[in-house]
Amino acid sequence: MARPNNNTSRMDDLLASVTGDLLSDLPQTFNDNTLRVERILLEMVRPDPVQPRRVLPESIHLNFHNNRVTPTQALRELVQLVQIAARQRGRPFNGVLELLPNADDERDDEANVVLSPEEQLLRDLVNLAVTIRDDGQVNPLTVVDISQGVTRLFRIETGERRYWATWLLRDFIPNYTGDGMIPCIIIPANRSSVFRQAKENTARSGLTAVALARQAALLLLTVHGYEIPAYAVGNDFYRHALELDLRAKREYTDAILSAMGGIKRAQFSLIKSLLRLSDEALELADRYDIEEKKLRYVANIATS
């Protein structure tokens, strides 16, 4: 269960770092002696389990972060889901490269194909994997060093889609010639930032209204001193933020709204209120990328 963390020095450090995180590019955020770029074995890198922006479908996301499946097995589950959907649409495939548009395909319906969310996700990951294969990984991940003792381990702060695309390239695309490593900007554990992660999320396309609601919650929970788990959480964790607001932490208000994409207070409240929806509604809204303007009416009904 989430609970407030009364470590005031950590809160002071967070406040001091917020402005730099939001107004500077990452390489300018740290001193030269604390910023490192390394090529790291994929097996030593793990996605952030409470990252508001989901890459994998919810069920696979939870299985992976609860250590029920490996990265390869998680992707295999995704591929199998997509194969079933594609077969039902009369467009079966074997290798994932077959998902990419074929310039030689003269069928009139190619441009009008409506893909399921899982099909679109896998196609996007395959496209990214091919780009990495052809052009290299030019945009490193940012990872937090959470190593303990001699065991090296890094948690992704930004760049999870590149992580999954690299696994896809390694294990599902033929003739892989890489070394199983991925370039990463390494951030010391005491300099990790949910604000920087939020800024990266809002700067990218494809952030759903539900992901924004989780992001708003994570920012609020952080500045209110709640302990953020290092394991997968359900929606009830984010719902703790429904009891919190910006008024009690005015010193963070501008930073939070900026990290959310420069929105207004009223919009922030509307986004956060989506967490009142049921788990089933949240999963469907996230899967089909239903916009906040449509969801707000359902959320109002849920609270009436």
N, C-alpha and C positions, 0 to 999 in steps of 0.2 A: 504493500500500500504506500502511496506517495505521502511524504511527510516533510514539513519544513526543515530546512537545514540552517541552524543558527550560527554558522561559521561566518562571522561578520567580516573578517579579513578577506575571505574569498569573495564576498559581495563587493567589497571596496575595490578589489582587483578587477572584478568584472566591470564595474562602472567605469573604472579608469581606462579599460581597454576598448569600450564600446565605440567611442568616437573614432579611434584609429582604425578599428575593424570596418567601420562603415564608410569612412572617407578616403581610405587608402587602398591601393592594390595590395594583394597578399605579400609580395616580396618586400614591400615597404613597411609592413606591419611589424616585422621582427628585426632585431639587431642581427647583423651578419653572423655573429657567433652562435645564434640559436636556430638559424634557418638552414636546413639541409635538404638536398635533393639526392635521392638514391634510387637505384633499381632494386626492387624488393620482390622476393618470391611471392607469387600469388597466394600460396598457402599461408603466408604470414599476415595477410591482409583480410580484414573482416568488415562488412558493412555495419553501419550504426543501426542497432535494433530499434531505436526510437526515432530514427529519421522520419520526419513528417511525410516526405515524398516517397511513396511506395514504388518500387520498380517491379517486383514480382507480384503476381496475384496474391491476395491475402492469405489463402490457405497454404500456399507454397512458402510465402514469407514467414509464417509462423513455424512451419515445419523446419525450415532452414535455421532460424534463430534459436529454436529449441533443440538444435543439434540432432534432429531426426534424419536429416539428409545432408549430404555433402553439396558443395556448389555444383558439381557435375550432375548429381542426381536431381537437384532442384531444377536445373535447366532441362534435364531430360523429361521431368514432369511437365514443364511448360511446353516443350516440343510435342509431347504426346497429346496434351490438351488441344494444341493447334492442329495437329494431324486429324484428330477426331472432327473438329469443326470444319476443316478443309474437305475432308472426305464427305461430310454431310452436304456440302455445297457443290459436290461433284468436281473438286479441284484437289485431288490427293497429291501428296508429295512424299518423297523419301528423304532426300538431303535438304538441309535448311537453305542452301543456296538457291533451290528451286522457288523459294518464296519471293526472291527479288524479281522486279519487272523485267521481262524479256523483250528487248528491242525488236526481235525477229518475230514476236508473237503478233499475228495479224488479226486475232479475234477482236471483233467490235466491242465485246463486253469487258475487255481488259481494264479500260479506264473507268468503268462504272462499277467495278466490283466493290461491294460493301464488306469490309473486314470486321470480324469480331474484335473486341478490345485486345484479346490475347493474340490474335493473328497480327494485329497492327504492332503490338509490342514486340513480338518476335521478329517481324520484318524490320522494324527499326533497329533492333539489336544486331541483326545480321548485317544490315547496311553499315552500322557503325563498326562492326567487326571487320568487314571488308575494307573500310576506309583505314582502319588501324593497320591492317595487313599491308595495304598498298602504300600508305603514306607515313606509317609509323605513328607512335603515340606522342603527338606533339603537345598535348595538354596534360600535364601530370595530374594525378590525383593529389588531394591534400589529405594527409592521414595524421592521426594523433598517436604518438608513441605511448602505448599502454603495456610495454614490456615489463615482465616481472622476473627478476633474477636473470638467469641465462636464457630464459624463454623469450624470444623476440615476437612481439605481436603489435599490430597497428590497426586502429579503427578508422574507417573512412569518415572524413568530415564532408568533403565534396568530391563528386566524381563516381558515384556508385554505378551509373549506367556504363561508364567506361570499364569498370571492374567486370561487370557481367558480360560485356561484349568481348573482353579479353579471354574470359573463360570459354565463351562460345567459340571464339577463334581457335583456341587451343584444343578443345575436345570435340568439336562438332563440324569444323570446316576442314576439308581434306588438305593434305600437304602443308601442314603447319611447320614452320621452320624457326619459330622463336625459341627463346630460352626459358620460358615460363616465368618471366619477371615483368614487373610493371613499374614505370617511373613514378615516383611519389615525392611530393614536398612534405617533409616530416616536421610536424609541429610538436613542441614539448607539451606534455600532458597539462601543465599549468597554464598553457596559452590556447587551449581549445576554446571555441566560441560558437554558441548557438546562433549568435547574431551573424557571424560570417557565413554559417551554413544557410541561414534563412535568406541572406542577401543573394547567395548563389542560387538557391531554389527559385526565388522570384525573378531572377534574371534569365532563367531558362524557360522555354516554352513547355507546355504540357502539364503545368501545375494545376491540379484539380481544386475545386472549391473545398472538398473534404480535406485534402492535403494542406490547404491554407488554414483551415480550422485547426488541424493538429499543430501546425506551425505556430499559430497565434497562442494556442494553449501552452506549447513548450516554452515559448518566450516568457509568458506570464508566470508559469511555474518556476522558471529559472530565476527571474528577478525577485520573486516572492520567497526565494530561498528553499524551494522544494528539492529534495534529493532526486536526481534523474537516474533511473535504473540503467544498468548495463546489460539488460536482457529484454527480450520482446515483451511488449505490453499490449493490453487490449484497450478498447476505447474508454473504459472506466478511468484509466490513468489520466487521459487527456481531459476527461469531464471534471476533474478537480478544478480546472481553470474556470468552470462556470460560476464558481463561488468567488472568483477573484476579479479585480478590475484594474484599470490604469490609474485611477484616482489615488490609490494607496501607495503607488510607486511613481509619482510624477516625474522624478528625476530620470526615469527610463522611458517616459512616454514618447518623446521624439525619436529616440533610437529604435524603439519597437515599431513605431509606425513607418519609419524609414526602411527598416529591415523587411517589412511586409510589402514593400513596393511603393511607399509614399502615400498610403491610403489615409483617409480621415478617421477620426474616432468612431463616428457612427458606423462606418463600413466595417471597422474592426469588430465592433460589438455584434453586428449582423453575422459576420463570418464565424466568430466564436460560438454564437448561438446554434450553429448547425450541429454542434456536438450533442444537442438535446435529441437528435434523431436516434432511432433504434439502431442497433448494430447492423441489422439486415439492410436498413435504408442507407446507412453510411457506406456499406460495402458496395451496394448497387450504384449509389451516386458516384463513388470513387471510380468504380469500374467503367461506367459509361460517361464519366466526365460531365455530370449534370451541373449546370451553372448555379451560382448562389441565388440569383434572382428567382429561379424556379423553386429551389429548395427552401427558401425562407418561409414560404407559405405552409409547407409541410411541417417545418419546425415549429411554426406558430400553433398549428393544430396539435402537435405533440405536447405542447405545454399548456394547452387550454383545458 
